């Protein structure tokens, strides 16, 4: 199995398990799902830092976009708390 296939399989497995655990829990908000998925994906991506430099560059761009979405959710929650 190649490294890329292993990475994709790991991310898919994490998302499947995270979805099963979150669904069994009481929290059913979209921002909670997104936050858990982003954290897991970022951790998995950092574990695969030895990817090809071109692939690592592409994954870094995706990570920045996912992190920006996470920051938007945090800002919305802070505004909700302050108002």
Biopython code that builds the backbone (N, CA, C, O; Angstrom):
import numpy as np
from Bio.PDB.StructureBuilder import StructureBuilder

atoms = [
    (1, "UNK", "N", (0.853, -1.167, 0.000)),
    (1, "UNK", "CA", (0.000, 0.000, 0.000)),
    (1, "UNK", "C", (0.903, 1.236, 0.000)),
    (1, "UNK", "O", (1.850, 1.325, 0.781)),
    (2, "UNK", "N", (0.600, 2.177, -0.877)),
    (2, "UNK", "CA", (1.422, 3.380, -0.946)),
    (2, "UNK", "C", (1.095, 4.315, 0.209)),
    (2, "UNK", "O", (0.081, 4.166, 0.892)),
    (3, "UNK", "N", (1.964, 5.263, 0.401)),
    (3, "UNK", "CA", (1.798, 6.222, 1.489)),
    (3, "UNK", "C", (0.525, 7.039, 1.315)),
    (3, "UNK", "O", (-0.186, 7.303, 2.285)),
    (4, "UNK", "N", (0.238, 7.439, 0.081)),
    (4, "UNK", "CA", (-0.950, 8.245, -0.177)),
    (4, "UNK", "C", (-2.230, 7.466, 0.109)),
    (4, "UNK", "O", (-3.177, 7.999, 0.687)),
    (5, "UNK", "N", (-2.246, 6.219, -0.295)),
    (5, "UNK", "CA", (-3.415, 5.386, -0.014)),
    (5, "UNK", "C", (-3.590, 5.175, 1.490)),
    (5, "UNK", "O", (-4.712, 5.170, 1.996)),
    (6, "UNK", "N", (-2.487, 5.005, 2.189)),
    (6, "UNK", "CA", (-2.527, 4.846, 3.636)),
    (6, "UNK", "C", (-3.076, 6.114, 4.296)),
    (6, "UNK", "O", (-3.875, 6.031, 5.229)),
    (7, "UNK", "N", (-2.653, 7.274, 3.820)),
    (7, "UNK", "CA", (-3.139, 8.544, 4.363)),
    (7, "UNK", "C", (-4.647, 8.675, 4.149)),
    (7, "UNK", "O", (-5.384, 9.007, 5.077)),
    (8, "UNK", "N", (-5.095, 8.415, 2.937)),
    (8, "UNK", "CA", (-6.526, 8.537, 2.623)),
    (8, "UNK", "C", (-7.345, 7.547, 3.449)),
    (8, "UNK", "O", (-8.419, 7.888, 3.945)),
    (9, "UNK", "N", (-6.844, 6.335, 3.595)),
    (9, "UNK", "CA", (-7.534, 5.328, 4.393)),
    (9, "UNK", "C", (-7.601, 5.745, 5.862)),
    (9, "UNK", "O", (-8.621, 5.532, 6.518)),
    (10, "UNK", "N", (-6.540, 6.328, 6.378)),
    (10, "UNK", "CA", (-6.517, 6.783, 7.770)),
    (10, "UNK", "C", (-7.521, 7.908, 7.999)),
    (10, "UNK", "O", (-8.265, 7.883, 8.980)),
    (11, "UNK", "N", (-7.549, 8.895, 7.103)),
    (11, "UNK", "CA", (-8.493, 10.008, 7.243)),
    (11, "UNK", "C", (-9.938, 9.506, 7.133)),
    (11, "UNK", "O", (-10.803, 9.917, 7.906)),
    (12, "UNK", "N", (-10.188, 8.628, 6.180)),
    (12, "UNK", "CA", (-11.545, 8.095, 6.009)),
    (12, "UNK", "C", (-11.990, 7.297, 7.232)),
    (12, "UNK", "O", (-13.137, 7.402, 7.664)),
    (13, "UNK", "N", (-11.083, 6.503, 7.785)),
    (13, "UNK", "CA", (-11.411, 5.722, 8.977)),
    (13, "UNK", "C", (-11.692, 6.635, 10.162)),
    (13, "UNK", "O", (-12.639, 6.411, 10.915)),
    (14, "UNK", "N", (-10.859, 7.673, 10.327)),
    (14, "UNK", "CA", (-11.083, 8.615, 11.426)),
    (14, "UNK", "C", (-12.449, 9.287, 11.286)),
    (14, "UNK", "O", (-13.202, 9.373, 12.256)),
    (15, "UNK", "N", (-12.768, 9.762, 10.085)),
    (15, "UNK", "CA", (-14.041, 10.447, 9.891)),
    (15, "UNK", "C", (-15.227, 9.511, 10.143)),
    (15, "UNK", "O", (-16.244, 9.931, 10.694)),
    (16, "UNK", "N", (-15.099, 8.272, 9.748)),
    (16, "UNK", "CA", (-16.162, 7.294, 9.988)),
    (16, "UNK", "C", (-16.349, 7.051, 11.485)),
    (16, "UNK", "O", (-17.473, 7.068, 11.987)),
    (17, "UNK", "N", (-15.245, 6.825, 12.193)),
    (17, "UNK", "CA", (-15.340, 6.586, 13.636)),
    (17, "UNK", "C", (-15.825, 7.827, 14.385)),
    (17, "UNK", "O", (-16.634, 7.722, 15.307)),
    (18, "UNK", "N", (-15.332, 8.996, 13.991)),
    (18, "UNK", "CA", (-15.766, 10.240, 14.642)),
    (18, "UNK", "C", (-17.252, 10.460, 14.416)),
    (18, "UNK", "O", (-17.963, 10.878, 15.330)),
    (19, "UNK", "N", (-17.723, 10.185, 13.217)),
    (19, "UNK", "CA", (-19.144, 10.342, 12.928)),
    (19, "UNK", "C", (-19.990, 9.400, 13.773)),
    (19, "UNK", "O", (-21.041, 9.798, 14.276)),
    (20, "UNK", "N", (-19.552, 8.171, 13.936)),
    (20, "UNK", "CA", (-20.298, 7.208, 14.751)),
    (20, "UNK", "C", (-20.343, 7.642, 16.212)),
    (20, "UNK", "O", (-21.387, 7.544, 16.857)),
    (21, "UNK", "N", (-19.231, 8.115, 16.732)),
    (21, "UNK", "CA", (-19.189, 8.543, 18.140)),
    (21, "UNK", "C", (-20.017, 9.799, 18.355)),
    (21, "UNK", "O", (-20.756, 9.893, 19.335)),
    (22, "UNK", "N", (-19.904, 10.763, 17.455)),
    (22, "UNK", "CA", (-20.654, 12.012, 17.600)),
    (22, "UNK", "C", (-22.154, 11.747, 17.481)),
    (22, "UNK", "O", (-22.948, 12.322, 18.226)),
    (23, "UNK", "N", (-22.537, 10.896, 16.564)),
    (23, "UNK", "CA", (-23.951, 10.586, 16.389)),
    (23, "UNK", "C", (-24.527, 9.922, 17.635)),
    (23, "UNK", "O", (-25.686, 10.154, 17.980)),
    (24, "UNK", "N", (-23.739, 9.110, 18.305)),
    (24, "UNK", "CA", (-24.207, 8.457, 19.529)),
    (24, "UNK", "C", (-24.332, 9.450, 20.678)),
    (24, "UNK", "O", (-25.083, 9.213, 21.625)),
    (25, "UNK", "N", (-23.609, 10.548, 20.602)),
    (25, "UNK", "CA", (-23.651, 11.562, 21.664)),
    (25, "UNK", "C", (-24.860, 12.461, 21.535)),
    (25, "UNK", "O", (-25.711, 12.283, 20.664)),
    (26, "UNK", "N", (-24.911, 13.431, 22.428)),
    (26, "UNK", "CA", (-26.073, 14.315, 22.497)),
    (26, "UNK", "C", (-25.925, 15.561, 21.622)),
    (26, "UNK", "O", (-26.931, 16.176, 21.270)),
    (27, "UNK", "N", (-24.711, 15.944, 21.267)),
    (27, "UNK", "CA", (-24.496, 17.180, 20.500)),
    (27, "UNK", "C", (-24.774, 16.928, 19.028)),
    (27, "UNK", "O", (-24.179, 16.037, 18.423)),
    (28, "UNK", "N", (-25.662, 17.698, 18.463)),
    (28, "UNK", "CA", (-26.039, 17.504, 17.064)),
    (28, "UNK", "C", (-25.941, 18.812, 16.280)),
    (28, "UNK", "O", (-26.771, 19.060, 15.406)),
    (29, "UNK", "N", (-24.952, 19.647, 16.569)),
    (29, "UNK", "CA", (-24.810, 20.903, 15.843)),
    (29, "UNK", "C", (-23.740, 20.769, 14.769)),
    (29, "UNK", "O", (-22.774, 20.022, 14.919)),
    (30, "UNK", "N", (-23.931, 21.498, 13.701)),
    (30, "UNK", "CA", (-23.021, 21.419, 12.572)),
    (30, "UNK", "C", (-21.625, 21.924, 12.930)),
    (30, "UNK", "O", (-20.627, 21.372, 12.466)),
    (31, "UNK", "N", (-21.550, 22.964, 13.750)),
    (31, "UNK", "CA", (-20.229, 23.485, 14.115)),
    (31, "UNK", "C", (-19.440, 22.483, 14.951)),
    (31, "UNK", "O", (-18.214, 22.436, 14.853)),
    (32, "UNK", "N", (-20.102, 21.700, 15.752)),
    (32, "UNK", "CA", (-19.415, 20.677, 16.536)),
    (32, "UNK", "C", (-18.847, 19.594, 15.626)),
    (32, "UNK", "O", (-17.701, 19.174, 15.792)),
    (33, "UNK", "N", (-19.655, 19.140, 14.659)),
    (33, "UNK", "CA", (-19.176, 18.154, 13.689)),
    (33, "UNK", "C", (-17.956, 18.686, 12.944)),
    (33, "UNK", "O", (-16.939, 18.001, 12.833)),
    (34, "UNK", "N", (-18.066, 19.918, 12.435)),
    (34, "UNK", "CA", (-16.980, 20.518, 11.653)),
    (34, "UNK", "C", (-15.706, 20.625, 12.484)),
    (34, "UNK", "O", (-14.619, 20.312, 11.998)),
    (35, "UNK", "N", (-15.833, 21.059, 13.718)),
    (35, "UNK", "CA", (-14.662, 21.218, 14.580)),
    (35, "UNK", "C", (-13.977, 19.880, 14.832)),
    (35, "UNK", "O", (-12.751, 19.794, 14.753)),
    (36, "UNK", "N", (-14.728, 18.860, 15.126)),
    (36, "UNK", "CA", (-14.144, 17.539, 15.368)),
    (36, "UNK", "C", (-13.471, 17.008, 14.111)),
    (36, "UNK", "O", (-12.376, 16.450, 14.186)),
    (37, "UNK", "N", (-14.106, 17.173, 12.966)),
    (37, "UNK", "CA", (-13.519, 16.707, 11.708)),
    (37, "UNK", "C", (-12.231, 17.458, 11.384)),
    (37, "UNK", "O", (-11.247, 16.851, 10.961)),
    (38, "UNK", "N", (-12.235, 18.766, 11.579)),
    (38, "UNK", "CA", (-11.045, 19.569, 11.270)),
    (38, "UNK", "C", (-9.891, 19.193, 12.179)),
    (38, "UNK", "O", (-8.764, 19.029, 11.713)),
    (39, "UNK", "N", (-10.153, 19.055, 13.463)),
    (39, "UNK", "CA", (-9.084, 18.692, 14.401)),
    (39, "UNK", "C", (-8.497, 17.334, 14.034)),
    (39, "UNK", "O", (-7.277, 17.176, 14.009)),
    (40, "UNK", "N", (-9.333, 16.373, 13.755)),
    (40, "UNK", "CA", (-8.839, 15.042, 13.379)),
    (40, "UNK", "C", (-8.062, 15.049, 12.082)),
    (40, "UNK", "O", (-7.023, 14.396, 11.974)),
    (41, "UNK", "N", (-8.557, 15.784, 11.092)),
    (41, "UNK", "CA", (-7.867, 15.854, 9.811)),
    (41, "UNK", "C", (-6.521, 16.545, 9.949)),
    (41, "UNK", "O", (-5.541, 16.108, 9.346)),
    (42, "UNK", "N", (-6.455, 17.615, 10.731)),
    (42, "UNK", "CA", (-5.180, 18.313, 10.932)),
    (42, "UNK", "C", (-4.173, 17.429, 11.669)),
    (42, "UNK", "O", (-2.989, 17.426, 11.334)),
    (43, "UNK", "N", (-4.633, 16.693, 12.655)),
    (43, "UNK", "CA", (-3.732, 15.793, 13.385)),
    (43, "UNK", "C", (-3.219, 14.702, 12.454)),
    (43, "UNK", "O", (-2.027, 14.395, 12.458)),
    (44, "UNK", "N", (-4.100, 14.118, 11.664)),
    (44, "UNK", "CA", (-3.678, 13.061, 10.733)),
    (44, "UNK", "C", (-2.701, 13.602, 9.703)),
    (44, "UNK", "O", (-1.724, 12.934, 9.364)),
    (45, "UNK", "N", (-2.953, 14.796, 9.206)),
    (45, "UNK", "CA", (-2.050, 15.402, 8.228)),
    (45, "UNK", "C", (-0.680, 15.654, 8.843)),
    (45, "UNK", "O", (0.337, 15.441, 8.183)),
    (46, "UNK", "N", (-0.635, 16.097, 10.077)),
    (46, "UNK", "CA", (0.655, 16.332, 10.727)),
    (46, "UNK", "C", (1.397, 15.030, 11.002)),
    (46, "UNK", "O", (2.628, 15.021, 11.044)),
    (47, "UNK", "N", (0.678, 13.944, 11.186)),
    (47, "UNK", "CA", (1.339, 12.659, 11.371)),
    (47, "UNK", "C", (1.982, 12.157, 10.086)),
    (47, "UNK", "O", (2.904, 11.343, 10.125)),
    (48, "UNK", "N", (1.497, 12.641, 8.953)),
    (48, "UNK", "CA", (2.033, 12.241, 7.655)),
    (48, "UNK", "C", (2.912, 13.346, 7.067)),
    (48, "UNK", "O", (2.821, 13.640, 5.875)),
    (49, "UNK", "N", (3.756, 13.955, 7.889)),
    (49, "UNK", "CA", (4.597, 15.058, 7.432)),
    (49, "UNK", "C", (5.666, 14.598, 6.449)),
    (49, "UNK", "O", (6.263, 15.428, 5.764)),
    (50, "UNK", "N", (5.915, 13.322, 6.366)),
    (50, "UNK", "CA", (6.949, 12.828, 5.479)),
    (50, "UNK", "C", (6.421, 12.548, 4.075)),
    (50, "UNK", "O", (7.034, 11.795, 3.319)),
    (51, "UNK", "N", (5.292, 13.149, 3.725)),
    (51, "UNK", "CA", (4.754, 13.003, 2.374)),
    (51, "UNK", "C", (5.658, 13.716, 1.368)),
    (51, "UNK", "O", (6.536, 14.491, 1.747)),
    (52, "UNK", "N", (5.436, 13.450, 0.121)),
    (52, "UNK", "CA", (6.153, 14.121, -0.958)),
    (52, "UNK", "C", (5.966, 15.635, -0.809)),
    (52, "UNK", "O", (4.867, 16.076, -0.474)),
    (53, "UNK", "N", (6.996, 16.436, -1.044)),
    (53, "UNK", "CA", (6.882, 17.895, -0.847)),
    (53, "UNK", "C", (5.715, 18.538, -1.607)),
    (53, "UNK", "O", (5.070, 19.452, -1.091)),
    (54, "UNK", "N", (5.442, 18.070, -2.820)),
    (54, "UNK", "CA", (4.324, 18.635, -3.581)),
    (54, "UNK", "C", (2.993, 18.294, -2.919)),
    (54, "UNK", "O", (2.109, 19.146, -2.828)),
    (55, "UNK", "N", (2.848, 17.059, -2.459)),
    (55, "UNK", "CA", (1.621, 16.653, -1.765)),
    (55, "UNK", "C", (1.493, 17.386, -0.438)),
    (55, "UNK", "O", (0.398, 17.789, -0.044)),
    (56, "UNK", "N", (2.612, 17.557, 0.246)),
    (56, "UNK", "CA", (2.590, 18.264, 1.531)),
    (56, "UNK", "C", (2.158, 19.710, 1.333)),
    (56, "UNK", "O", (1.420, 20.254, 2.154)),
    (57, "UNK", "N", (2.609, 20.337, 0.250)),
    (57, "UNK", "CA", (2.227, 21.718, -0.044)),
    (57, "UNK", "C", (0.724, 21.811, -0.292)),
    (57, "UNK", "O", (0.071, 22.732, 0.198)),
    (58, "UNK", "N", (0.172, 20.862, -1.048)),
    (58, "UNK", "CA", (-1.269, 20.855, -1.309)),
    (58, "UNK", "C", (-2.086, 20.619, -0.054)),
    (58, "UNK", "O", (-3.122, 21.249, 0.155)),
    (59, "UNK", "N", (-1.607, 19.700, 0.785)),
    (59, "UNK", "CA", (-2.316, 19.430, 2.040)),
    (59, "UNK", "C", (-2.215, 20.614, 2.996)),
    (59, "UNK", "O", (-3.134, 20.856, 3.779)),
    (60, "UNK", "N", (-1.117, 21.345, 2.941)),
    (60, "UNK", "CA", (-0.981, 22.531, 3.779)),
    (60, "UNK", "C", (-2.010, 23.578, 3.383)),
    (60, "UNK", "O", (-2.593, 24.231, 4.248)),
    (61, "UNK", "N", (-2.238, 23.745, 2.093)),
    (61, "UNK", "CA", (-3.248, 24.690, 1.626)),
    (61, "UNK", "C", (-4.629, 24.277, 2.129)),
    (61, "UNK", "O", (-5.395, 25.117, 2.602)),
    (62, "UNK", "N", (-4.944, 23.009, 2.029)),
    (62, "UNK", "CA", (-6.237, 22.513, 2.529)),
    (62, "UNK", "C", (-6.328, 22.725, 4.044)),
    (62, "UNK", "O", (-7.383, 23.101, 4.554)),
    (63, "UNK", "N", (-5.242, 22.488, 4.752)),
    (63, "UNK", "CA", (-5.226, 22.682, 6.203)),
    (63, "UNK", "C", (-5.481, 24.140, 6.571)),
    (63, "UNK", "O", (-6.203, 24.420, 7.527)),
    (64, "UNK", "N", (-4.896, 25.066, 5.822)),
    (64, "UNK", "CA", (-5.124, 26.490, 6.089)),
    (64, "UNK", "C", (-6.587, 26.860, 5.870)),
    (64, "UNK", "O", (-7.156, 27.635, 6.639)),
    (65, "UNK", "N", (-7.187, 26.314, 4.835)),
    (65, "UNK", "CA", (-8.602, 26.606, 4.559)),
    (65, "UNK", "C", (-9.488, 26.036, 5.664)),
    (65, "UNK", "O", (-10.405, 26.709, 6.134)),
    (66, "UNK", "N", (-9.218, 24.800, 6.078)),
    (66, "UNK", "CA", (-10.004, 24.196, 7.169)),
    (66, "UNK", "C", (-9.815, 24.967, 8.477)),
    (66, "UNK", "O", (-10.770, 25.164, 9.229)),
    (67, "UNK", "N", (-8.589, 25.399, 8.743)),
    (67, "UNK", "CA", (-8.324, 26.159, 9.966)),
    (67, "UNK", "C", (-9.029, 27.515, 9.927)),
    (67, "UNK", "O", (-9.514, 27.988, 10.954)),
    (68, "UNK", "N", (-9.088, 28.142, 8.757)),
    (68, "UNK", "CA", (-9.809, 29.411, 8.626)),
    (68, "UNK", "C", (-11.294, 29.215, 8.948)),
    (68, "UNK", "O", (-11.898, 30.054, 9.616)),
    (69, "UNK", "N", (-11.877, 28.123, 8.481)),
    (69, "UNK", "CA", (-13.265, 27.821, 8.829)),
    (69, "UNK", "C", (-13.447, 27.608, 10.320)),
    (69, "UNK", "O", (-14.457, 28.022, 10.890)),
    (70, "UNK", "N", (-12.477, 26.965, 10.955)),
    (70, "UNK", "CA", (-12.517, 26.757, 12.394)),
    (70, "UNK", "C", (-12.479, 28.099, 13.130)),
    (70, "UNK", "O", (-13.209, 28.297, 14.102)),
    (71, "UNK", "N", (-11.633, 29.015, 12.668)),
    (71, "UNK", "CA", (-11.535, 30.335, 13.295)),
    (71, "UNK", "C", (-12.850, 31.094, 13.147)),
    (71, "UNK", "O", (-13.264, 31.792, 14.073)),
    (72, "UNK", "N", (-13.508, 30.971, 12.002)),
    (72, "UNK", "CA", (-14.808, 31.621, 11.808)),
    (72, "UNK", "C", (-15.816, 31.096, 12.830)),
    (72, "UNK", "O", (-16.578, 31.877, 13.400)),
    (73, "UNK", "N", (-15.828, 29.808, 13.065)),
    (73, "UNK", "CA", (-16.746, 29.224, 14.057)),
    (73, "UNK", "C", (-16.424, 29.745, 15.450)),
    (73, "UNK", "O", (-17.334, 30.073, 16.212)),
    (74, "UNK", "N", (-15.147, 29.824, 15.792)),
    (74, "UNK", "CA", (-14.752, 30.332, 17.109)),
    (74, "UNK", "C", (-15.192, 31.786, 17.271)),
    (74, "UNK", "O", (-15.703, 32.163, 18.325)),
    (75, "UNK", "N", (-15.001, 32.597, 16.244)),
    (75, "UNK", "CA", (-15.409, 34.006, 16.321)),
    (75, "UNK", "C", (-16.920, 34.115, 16.475)),
    (75, "UNK", "O", (-17.399, 34.941, 17.252)),
    (76, "UNK", "N", (-17.674, 33.302, 15.755)),
    (76, "UNK", "CA", (-19.136, 33.317, 15.900)),
    (76, "UNK", "C", (-19.562, 32.945, 17.311)),
    (76, "UNK", "O", (-20.480, 33.551, 17.863)),
    (77, "UNK", "N", (-18.902, 31.955, 17.897)),
    (77, "UNK", "CA", (-19.253, 31.548, 19.267)),
    (77, "UNK", "C", (-18.903, 32.646, 20.282)),
    (77, "UNK", "O", (-19.651, 32.881, 21.231)),
    (78, "UNK", "N", (-17.778, 33.303, 20.079)),
    (78, "UNK", "CA", (-17.386, 34.399, 20.979)),
    (78, "UNK", "C", (-18.379, 35.532, 20.885)),
    (78, "UNK", "O", (-18.785, 36.090, 21.904)),
    (79, "UNK", "N", (-18.776, 35.879, 19.673)),
    (79, "UNK", "CA", (-19.789, 36.946, 19.490)),
    (79, "UNK", "C", (-21.110, 36.521, 20.128)),
    (79, "UNK", "O", (-21.790, 37.339, 20.747)),
    (80, "UNK", "N", (-21.474, 35.259, 19.983)),
    (80, "UNK", "CA", (-22.724, 34.766, 20.600)),
    (80, "UNK", "C", (-22.667, 34.851, 22.124)),
    (80, "UNK", "O", (-23.666, 35.171, 22.768)),
    (81, "UNK", "N", (-21.508, 34.568, 22.693)),
    (81, "UNK", "CA", (-21.361, 34.648, 24.147)),
    (81, "UNK", "C", (-21.394, 36.098, 24.630)),
    (81, "UNK", "O", (-21.977, 36.394, 25.673)),
    (82, "UNK", "N", (-20.770, 36.995, 23.873)),
    (82, "UNK", "CA", (-20.684, 38.389, 24.298)),
    (82, "UNK", "C", (-21.982, 39.153, 24.124)),
    (82, "UNK", "O", (-22.180, 40.180, 24.773)),
    (83, "UNK", "N", (-22.870, 38.680, 23.265)),
    (83, "UNK", "CA", (-24.116, 39.416, 23.067)),
    (83, "UNK", "C", (-25.258, 38.836, 23.854)),
    (83, "UNK", "O", (-26.375, 39.349, 23.791)),
]
sb = StructureBuilder()
sb.init_structure("model")
sb.init_model(0)
sb.init_chain("A")
sb.init_seg("    ")
for serial, (resi, resn, name, xyz) in enumerate(atoms, 1):
    if name == "N":
        sb.init_residue(resn, " ", resi, " ")
    sb.init_atom(name, np.array(xyz, "f"), 0.0, 1.0, " ", f" {name:<3s}", serial, name[0])
structure = sb.get_structure()
